[in-house]
Amino acid sequence: MKNIITKTLLFVLFLTLVTALLLYKVILISNIPGSPTFWTFYGIIATVFLVTRIPYAYLYKDNHNEKYNHYDYPDVSVIIAVKNEEDGIFKTIATCLESDYTGDIECIVIDDGSTDNTRNEILRAQKYFGKDIINLIIFPVNKGKREAMAAGISESKNEIIIFVDSDSFLAKDAMTHITEHFLQNEKIGAVSGNTKVENRKKNLLTRMQSIQYSVSFNIYKASESVHKSVTCCPGCFSAYRKIAIEPLVEEWKTQRFLGSVGTFGDDRGLTNFVLKKWDIVYCQNALATTVAPEKFRVYLKQQLRWKKSWIREGVFASIFMWKKRHPLASFAFYTNFTFPIVGPILAGIVLYKSIITNNPLLFLIFISGFIILGLIFSLFTRIYLGEEDWIYMPFVSILFIFVFMWQMPWALLTLKKTHWGTR
């Protein structure tokens, strides 16, 4: 009874916030003096896009009703690229090999020039599980994750390739759920798993990342999956048909942007290549966890790296999305791609007007829109998925407005700097 009352109250709060957001936009637009401008139209389009992510996420269904025989499941090759992860690599390998999966599993681990005790931990795993199951590839010096992944693809023997980050851990049934999508539809070339934060209880920062992950996967990826056009299969846990990526490896590995070879954004880049010819979906039931940054400095560098890959891969995807994918999926992509770039400009204009008119309320109203929208998203995950960390979303929104929004111009200016940044 208590749970029903709680859900009812949360749903009422959800509807109240949706109403407040719509009224906020109507009042804001109706009070803009003069004729409608580019910013007026862009604000309407962006709001429509963001609000429609909720019904799209509600429409998304991860069905696993069909029963398969144990021999129907394809053999899989798990590829783990690792550098200096001595504390967690054995556990990562173990969660893959101790899966309930009925098909054969081979595990390919690429030690990308580790300088700590990582290699000994891999050798310990080999001794425990068997050298015939774990194939260890050693790079004497660091070559980069993309080279390591490519080496794993080259060595793989099986029909389905599963990428797992060296600090990620799979649920027992994760492989079963993620591979069932390939059995359901032969046009699917890749599937994104559902990753949560392993160390979510560590501090406020990891709690904030926990709800960020939930919104990213269970709203954005879920809504993209409705049209089978997921734009990023994250490296923490995703699966691909080998025939979908093997012909693309060399081009992907040597991919350049502004004359520089890509050294990050490997997952988004590979997804782009596959998305040109194959469908890509999200599997909500394929659960994994990953270790999130616990220090703000590391988190800040990670976000800058992700923004650079967002820009670079967004440019590549913009060339083909309009002609290869569903029109509504294309509309969502282009709107979502421009928002982080145009957003700081709009925020700067509002801040400038707030200062010259000596009206701080103007910028505070602008901020409130982000906070309301963030709460709507997090409440959705709480009501329908039981996410515990939904209440931390306002902190995420405030951090985005005052810090991470302004990283985008810096990311644009430093695109050619391709160092990893968090090592």
Stockholm file with secondary structure:
# STOCKHOLM 1.0

chainA/1-423         MKNIITKTLLFVLFLTLVTALLLYKVILISNIPGSPTFWTFYGIIATVFLVTRIPYAYLYKDNHNEKYNHYDYPDVSVIIAVKNEEDGIFKTIATCLESDYTGDIECIVIDDGSTDNTRNEILRAQKYFGKDIINLIIFPVNKGKREAMAAGISESKNEIIIFVDSDSFLAKDAMTHITEHFLQNEKIGAVSGNTKVENRKKNLLTRMQSIQYSVSFNIYKASESVHKSVTCCPGCFSAYRKIAIEPLVEEWKTQRFLGSVGTFGDDRGLTNFVLKKWDIVYCQNALATTVAPEKFRVYLKQQLRWKKSWIREGVFASIFMWKKRHPLASFAFYTNFTFPIVGPILAGIVLYKSIITNNPLLFLIFISGFIILGLIFSLFTRIYLGEEDWIYMPFVSILFIFVFMWQMPWALLTLKKTHWGTR
#=GR chainA/1-423 SS CHHHHHHHHHHHHHHHHHHHHHHHHHHHHHTCCSSCCHHHHHHHHHHHHHHHHHHHHHHCCCCCCSCCCGGGSCCEEEEEEESSCTTTHHHHHHHHHTSCCCSCEEEEEEEESCCSSHHHHHHHHHHHHCTTTEEEEEESSCCCHHHHHHHHHHHCCSSEEEEECTTEEECTTHHHHHHHHHHHCTTEEEEEEEEEETTTTSCHHHHHHHHHHHHIIIIIIHHHHTTTBCSCCCTTEEEEEHHHHGGGHHHHHTCEETTEECCSCHHHHHHHHHHTTSEEEEEEEEEEEECCCCSHHHHHHHHHHHHHHHHHHHHHHHHHHHHHSCHHHHHHHHHHHHHHHHHHHHHHHHHHHHHHTTCHHHHHHHHHHHHHHHHHHHHHHHHHHCCTTGGGHHHHHHHHHHTGGGHHHHHHHTTTCCCCSCC
#=GC SS_cons         CHHHHHHHHHHHHHHHHHHHHHHHHHHHHHTCCSSCCHHHHHHHHHHHHHHHHHHHHHHCCCCCCSCCCGGGSCCEEEEEEESSCTTTHHHHHHHHHTSCCCSCEEEEEEEESCCSSHHHHHHHHHHHHCTTTEEEEEESSCCCHHHHHHHHHHHCCSSEEEEECTTEEECTTHHHHHHHHHHHCTTEEEEEEEEEETTTTSCHHHHHHHHHHHHIIIIIIHHHHTTTBCSCCCTTEEEEEHHHHGGGHHHHHTCEETTEECCSCHHHHHHHHHHTTSEEEEEEEEEEEECCCCSHHHHHHHHHHHHHHHHHHHHHHHHHHHHHSCHHHHHHHHHHHHHHHHHHHHHHHHHHHHHHTTCHHHHHHHHHHHHHHHHHHHHHHHHHHCCTTGGGHHHHHHHHHHTGGGHHHHHHHTTTCCCCSCC
//
